[in-house]
């Protein structure tokens, strides 16, 4: 369930300029100036059942819940969804296959009725206490790509988050059926007083990224998230 504050966050801008830079091939060598990069990649299973399970978990917030976090998702407003830009799609030869478009994409739901993320959604994670989120970390979905064998989304930090930066999750199924998750991010403290805590914050980022990988390795539920 969203709150008035979450609804107000839909009007806020992300707290960094390099939107999309988590997808840069050379992120680890050349992150945005002043930011610290992170990349972790791991095999989370094998087969189509694991793939379908991981996609639903990733796109419904299960990757956060499996890492021990509370999560609250506020859907993008209808007006903002209609302004969403869909870039040109290319085929395997690099030729344009689908033209660029502006407009809302269809909503997708799991078998149990959970809604998949869409670009513009607000995601707030933190410590869940009696169905409330404490120490909230607000972000917005700034990128979303869903293709056969590859699903990626990235979230950007909003005001109130202790970090400034971006984090992305990429699921891929390789030709041998293996399913892989890659977590990439770049971040820096959002406030001057947090800079002395930077070593501890960076360690926490790494530990949480490892939890994200483990979150999608668990037993496959009989009923999707």
N, C-alpha and C positions, 0 to 999 in steps of 0.2 A: 504493500500500500504506500503510495507516495504521500508526501507532506507538502504544505504550502511552500516550505523552503525549497524542496526539490523542484516544484513547479516554477519558482522564481529563478532557479539555476538555469532554466532553459533559455533565459535572456542573457546569461553571462557568457563572456568570451573565455576561451581557454587561456591559461596563464603562461603560454610560451608561443614563440613565433614559428618554429620549424615544424609545422603540422605535416605529418607524413614521413618525417625523417627516420622513423623506426624501420622503414622499408628500404633505406639506402643500403646497397650492397657493401659499401665501405664504412658502415656505421662504427664498427669497432676500432677502425684506424682513424677515422675523421668524424667524430661526433660533432653536433653543433657546439660552437664555442662556449666554454664554461660548463658543459654538461659531461656527466660520467656515463659511459655506455655499459650495457650488460647484455649478454646473450647466453642462453642455455637451451640445449636441444636434447631430446631423449625419445627413445622408442617406447611407446605406451601400450603396444599390443599388436595384434595381427588379425586380419580378416575383416569381412564386410560388417559383421555384427559389432566388432569393436569400433569400426569407423562410424557407423550410424549412431552408436551410443555416445562416442566422444563428440560428434558434431552437436547432438542435442544438449549434452552437458555443457559444452563450451558456449553455445548460443542461448542458454537459459540461465546462466549464472552459476551452474554447477561447479565450474572450475574454481570459483571463489569459495563456495560452500565446502567443497572437498578439501580445501586448504585450511578449513577451520574458521572462516570468516562469515559474518552476517552480510547479507547483500539485499539491497533494495533497488529496484529498477523502475524508473519513471519513463513511460513511452514518450517519444518525440511527439510534439503537437501536430495535429493534422495540417495546419498551415505550413509549418516548417518542413514536414514530410513532402509536401507538394513542391517545395523548392529544391528538393534534393537533386544533385547533379549526378547522372550516371555516365561515366566516361566511355569513350570508344572501346569496343571489344575487338580483340584481334584473334585470328586463327593461329594454328601451329606454324604457319609459314610467315607470320607477321603481317598478313594482309587484314585490313579492316573487315570485320564480320558483322558487327552491329554498330549503328551510329550512336553518337552521344545523345542523351535524352535528359530532360528535366521533368521530374514528377515523382510521386510516391511509388515505391515498389510494393508488391503484394505482401501482406502479412503471412507468416508461416507459423504453424503450431505443431507441437509434438502430439503423439497419440493420446497423451494425458491432458492435453489442452494448454500446456505451457507455451508461451509466445517466444519465438526467436527474436533476438535483438535486431534492431534496425539502426541505421546511421542517425545520429542525433539523440538517441536514448541517453538518459542520465543514469549512471550506475554509481551508487554510494555503497561502499563496503566499510566494515569496521567490526568492532566487538559487539556481538548480539547479546543483549541482556533483556529478558522478558519482552521479546519481540520489538525492542527498540535498538537502534544502531548507536553505539557510543564510539567516541573518537572517530567521527565519520571522515572518510576519504572520498571526496566527490570527483567524479570524472564524467566525460561525455564520449560517446562513440563517435570518433572522427573519421574512421575508415571502416569499410565492410566490403569484403569480396567473398562470394560463394560460387565456386566452380566445381566441376567434377574432379574429385581427388584433391581438392585444395579449398580450405576455408580460412579466412583471416579477418580479424578485426583489431582495431587499435583504439585505445582510449587516451584522451588528453586530460590533463589536470585542470580543475576549476578552482576559483578562489576558495580558500579554506583548507586546501590540501597542503600538507607540510612540504611536499615536493613540487617542483615545476618540471613538467616533461611529458613523455608519452611512453606507453607500453603497448606492445602488440602480441597477439597469440596467433600462431599459424599452425593449422593441422594439415598434414599431407599424408596421402596413402601412396606408397611407391608401387612399382610394377610387381614386386613379389608379395604384395598384400600387407606389408608392414605399415603401421600407423605411427607417425611421428608428430610430436608437439615441439615447436620452437617458441621460446619467450624472448623477446628483444625489447630493450627500453633504453632511454637516455633520461637522466634526471639530475637535478641539483636542488639544494634546499631553497624553499620559496621565501624564507625570511633570514635576515642577517644573523639572528640569534641562533639559528640552527646550524650554521657552518661549523662551529666547534664539535658538533655531534656527527659530522659527516662520516667518519670511519664506521661508527656504529650503525648509521642509517644505511650505508652501502652494504654492510654485512646482513642487515635485516632484509634488504631487497633480494640478495642472493638466496637467503634461506626461504623466503616466500616464493621465489621463482621455482625452487626445487619442490616446494609443496604443490605448486600448480601442476608440475609434471606428474607427481604421485597421485594427484586428485583424479586423473583420468585413467589410472592404471587399475582401479579397483574392480570388484565383481560387476558384471553387466547386469543392471536391474532388469527384472522381468517386464517392468513397465517403464518406459522412458520418463525422464524428468519432466 
